[in-house]
């Protein structure tokens, strides 16, 4: 699993306005904070590290700014990394005529850039200076391949069966121009400028090899914004993601990551990302009385506790009846239908970003969720749960699925490797 780093860094050469990386001399350590939400879930597993000294030694960076997530590891960063406050999702299509050779060169460039930026260093070439005075800020850059990538690179025989198209769902109103793609990049950071800096570097590195197909920008609560670590709220105001898998679970790796023995071998240690742009019909939702909102979700809005009683982490009593003889948690409540025990144990790590793209043409907020769900196999994770939700989830009338994508995210690169090397050079 990707790790955070807490070690002294040798000074980097400075040219022009490039900031000396020796400013990252560490002063101490502090605990990490992880947050989660409905399709906003993030499991802990990476810490928050020391404040670091500025060039003149007068003003140390905060712990948020100095946190570094490691580029190399068994798994790519940005999967089990604690959820960041700013995110960009962007898909690329290879340019006409570009194939396996061009794709390999692109992945080398992207990996070199990601490795530098995640360490808080300038991009390997053409750095814009946008994040010159910032620390790593928990930056992660995660890369994946869409089904179409394998045809474009003459690697169709190495395309995983798990990339077969997702089934159609009744709630889908998908825009093909904002769906799928040959290549997918997820960028996350706890600083908006650091995230933007990485986005620009990745886009510039694409050069003539690939063009942006679509881009979506999101946000979450900033670490430290609450008095104590707590599960995030989505734009509907609900505490969400309480039941998200956690790295401490005995079967976490089994559910989220592709085993070392699986085929194709290049996906060992990887994961599959289902990406959905889900618009929330907030004007309609906000007209519901509080009690009706809680019946739709199956949990209390104030603290996330199940309607059957207890606290946020109390197990739902799905067979509990009220004095009126009705189930306390309604049969069509979102929390009931999505529960693993209602879906043969199916689970996924939901790690997404909220978004707000202004006011739509109809005068309603264009806002909702950039849903990213991670699993070892989408046929055993996302698909059965979404099918169940599609058949009668009380929340469905308040959601609109507007874009979709499925991507194979290979394992993390070893030292000296680039992401996807085991696919492109095997």
Secondary structure in CASP SS format (residue, H / E / C, confidence):
PFRMAT SS
TARGET T0000
AUTHOR 0000-0000-0000
METHOD secondary structure of the structure
MODEL  1
X C 1.00
X C 1.00
X C 1.00
X E 1.00
X C 1.00
X C 1.00
X C 1.00
X C 1.00
X C 1.00
X C 1.00
X C 1.00
X C 1.00
X C 1.00
X C 1.00
X C 1.00
X C 1.00
X C 1.00
X C 1.00
X C 1.00
X C 1.00
X H 1.00
X H 1.00
X H 1.00
X H 1.00
X C 1.00
X E 1.00
X C 1.00
X C 1.00
X C 1.00
X C 1.00
X C 1.00
X C 1.00
X C 1.00
X C 1.00
X C 1.00
X C 1.00
X C 1.00
X C 1.00
X C 1.00
X C 1.00
X C 1.00
X C 1.00
X C 1.00
X C 1.00
X C 1.00
X C 1.00
X C 1.00
X C 1.00
X C 1.00
X C 1.00
X C 1.00
X E 1.00
X C 1.00
X C 1.00
X C 1.00
X C 1.00
X C 1.00
X C 1.00
X C 1.00
X C 1.00
X C 1.00
X C 1.00
X H 1.00
X H 1.00
X H 1.00
X H 1.00
X C 1.00
X C 1.00
X E 1.00
X C 1.00
X C 1.00
X C 1.00
X C 1.00
X C 1.00
X C 1.00
X C 1.00
X C 1.00
X C 1.00
X C 1.00
X C 1.00
X C 1.00
X C 1.00
X C 1.00
X C 1.00
X C 1.00
X E 1.00
X E 1.00
X E 1.00
X E 1.00
X E 1.00
X E 1.00
X E 1.00
X E 1.00
X E 1.00
X C 1.00
X C 1.00
X C 1.00
X C 1.00
X C 1.00
X H 1.00
X H 1.00
X H 1.00
X H 1.00
X H 1.00
X H 1.00
X H 1.00
X H 1.00
X H 1.00
X H 1.00
X H 1.00
X H 1.00
X H 1.00
X H 1.00
X H 1.00
X H 1.00
X H 1.00
X H 1.00
X H 1.00
X C 1.00
X C 1.00
X C 1.00
X C 1.00
X C 1.00
X C 1.00
X C 1.00
X C 1.00
X C 1.00
X C 1.00
X C 1.00
X C 1.00
X C 1.00
X C 1.00
X C 1.00
X C 1.00
X C 1.00
X C 1.00
X C 1.00
X C 1.00
X C 1.00
X E 1.00
X E 1.00
X E 1.00
X E 1.00
X E 1.00
X E 1.00
X E 1.00
X H 1.00
X H 1.00
X H 1.00
X H 1.00
X H 1.00
X H 1.00
X C 1.00
X C 1.00
X C 1.00
X H 1.00
X H 1.00
X H 1.00
X C 1.00
X C 1.00
X H 1.00
X H 1.00
X H 1.00
X C 1.00
X C 1.00
X C 1.00
X C 1.00
X C 1.00
X C 1.00
X C 1.00
X C 1.00
X E 1.00
X C 1.00
X C 1.00
X C 1.00
X H 1.00
X H 1.00
X H 1.00
X C 1.00
X C 1.00
X C 1.00
X C 1.00
X E 1.00
X E 1.00
X E 1.00
X E 1.00
X E 1.00
X E 1.00
X E 1.00
X C 1.00
X C 1.00
X H 1.00
X H 1.00
X H 1.00
X H 1.00
X H 1.00
X H 1.00
X H 1.00
X H 1.00
X H 1.00
X H 1.00
X H 1.00
X H 1.00
X H 1.00
X H 1.00
X H 1.00
X C 1.00
X C 1.00
X C 1.00
X E 1.00
X E 1.00
X E 1.00
X E 1.00
X E 1.00
X E 1.00
X E 1.00
X E 1.00
X E 1.00
X E 1.00
X C 1.00
X C 1.00
X C 1.00
X C 1.00
X C 1.00
X C 1.00
X C 1.00
X C 1.00
X C 1.00
X C 1.00
X C 1.00
X C 1.00
X C 1.00
X E 1.00
X C 1.00
X C 1.00
X C 1.00
X C 1.00
X C 1.00
X E 1.00
X C 1.00
X C 1.00
X C 1.00
X C 1.00
X C 1.00
X C 1.00
X C 1.00
X C 1.00
X C 1.00
X C 1.00
X C 1.00
X C 1.00
X H 1.00
X H 1.00
X H 1.00
X H 1.00
X H 1.00
X C 1.00
X C 1.00
X C 1.00
X C 1.00
X C 1.00
X C 1.00
X C 1.00
X C 1.00
X H 1.00
X H 1.00
X H 1.00
X C 1.00
X C 1.00
X C 1.00
X E 1.00
X E 1.00
X E 1.00
X E 1.00
X E 1.00
X E 1.00
X E 1.00
X E 1.00
X E 1.00
X E 1.00
X C 1.00
X H 1.00
X H 1.00
X H 1.00
X H 1.00
X C 1.00
X C 1.00
X C 1.00
X C 1.00
X H 1.00
X H 1.00
X H 1.00
X H 1.00
X H 1.00
X H 1.00
X H 1.00
X H 1.00
X C 1.00
X E 1.00
X C 1.00
X C 1.00
X C 1.00
X C 1.00
X C 1.00
X C 1.00
X E 1.00
X C 1.00
X C 1.00
X C 1.00
X C 1.00
X C 1.00
X C 1.00
X C 1.00
X C 1.00
X C 1.00
X C 1.00
X C 1.00
X C 1.00
X C 1.00
X C 1.00
X E 1.00
X C 1.00
X C 1.00
X C 1.00
X C 1.00
X C 1.00
X E 1.00
X C 1.00
X C 1.00
X C 1.00
X C 1.00
X C 1.00
X C 1.00
X H 1.00
X H 1.00
X H 1.00
X H 1.00
X H 1.00
X C 1.00
X H 1.00
X H 1.00
X H 1.00
X C 1.00
X C 1.00
X C 1.00
X C 1.00
X C 1.00
X C 1.00
X E 1.00
X E 1.00
X C 1.00
X C 1.00
X E 1.00
X E 1.00
X E 1.00
X E 1.00
X E 1.00
X E 1.00
X E 1.00
X C 1.00
X C 1.00
X C 1.00
X C 1.00
X C 1.00
X E 1.00
X E 1.00
X E 1.00
X E 1.00
X E 1.00
X E 1.00
X E 1.00
X E 1.00
X E 1.00
X E 1.00
X E 1.00
X C 1.00
X C 1.00
X C 1.00
X C 1.00
X C 1.00
X C 1.00
X H 1.00
X H 1.00
X H 1.00
X H 1.00
X H 1.00
X H 1.00
X H 1.00
X H 1.00
X H 1.00
X C 1.00
X C 1.00
X C 1.00
X C 1.00
X C 1.00
X H 1.00
X H 1.00
X H 1.00
X E 1.00
X E 1.00
X E 1.00
X E 1.00
X E 1.00
X E 1.00
X E 1.00
X E 1.00
X E 1.00
X E 1.00
X E 1.00
X C 1.00
X C 1.00
X C 1.00
X C 1.00
X C 1.00
X C 1.00
X C 1.00
X C 1.00
X C 1.00
X C 1.00
X C 1.00
X H 1.00
X H 1.00
X H 1.00
X H 1.00
X C 1.00
X C 1.00
END
